[in-house]
Amino acid sequence: MADEALFLLLHNEMVAGLYRAAEQGEGENGRCTTKLESMGFRVGQGLIERWVCSSVIGTISLS
């Protein structure tokens, strides 16, 4: 539960920071949006890999 709260705080701050940078013109041609999308993809991929790995390990029975 604590990990989820920390992740949400980190996510909110990252989105807010990149959004502010894009509004102030610090990002060039959608660079902030691309960076946010790539981070989201990597996090999602990692979560799915973890979930698949744990579900596969849970179904294997040791004889």
N, C-alpha and C positions, 0 to 999 in steps of 0.2 A: 504494500500500500504506500509506503514511504517513497519507494522508487518511482511509482506512478506520479506522485505529487511533485517530485523533483523534476521528472521529465516534462511535466506540464509547465512548470515555471520556466525551465530552460527553453522550451518551445515557444512560449509566449514572448519571452524576451528576445529571442532570435528573430521572430517574425516582426515584432515591433521595431527592433533595431534596423533590420533590412528595409522595412517600410519607410522609416524616417530617412534613411540614407537615400532611398529612391526619390522621396519627395524633395529633398534638399539638392538633388542633382548630383550626388556623389557617385551614383551608379550610371554607367554608360550603356545606353541602348538595351535596357532590360537585363543587365548583368546581375542585379540583385534578385530579380525573379528567377533567373536561371540558377543562381547559387542556392536559393531556397528550395527549388524543385529538386535539384540534385541531392541536397541533404535529406529531403523527405524520401526520395527514392532509396537512398542508402540505408536509412533507418528502417523503412518498411521492409526492405530485403533482409536486413539483419533479424528483424522480428520474425519474419516468416521462416527463415532458416532455423532459428531457435525453436520455434513452435514445431516444425517438421521433425527436427532432431529429437525433441523431447517426446513427441507422439510415437515416433518409430522405436525409440528405446523402451517406451512403455508397453509396446505390443510384442516385443521380442521376449520369449520365455526361455530361460536357461534350463537345459535338460541335464 
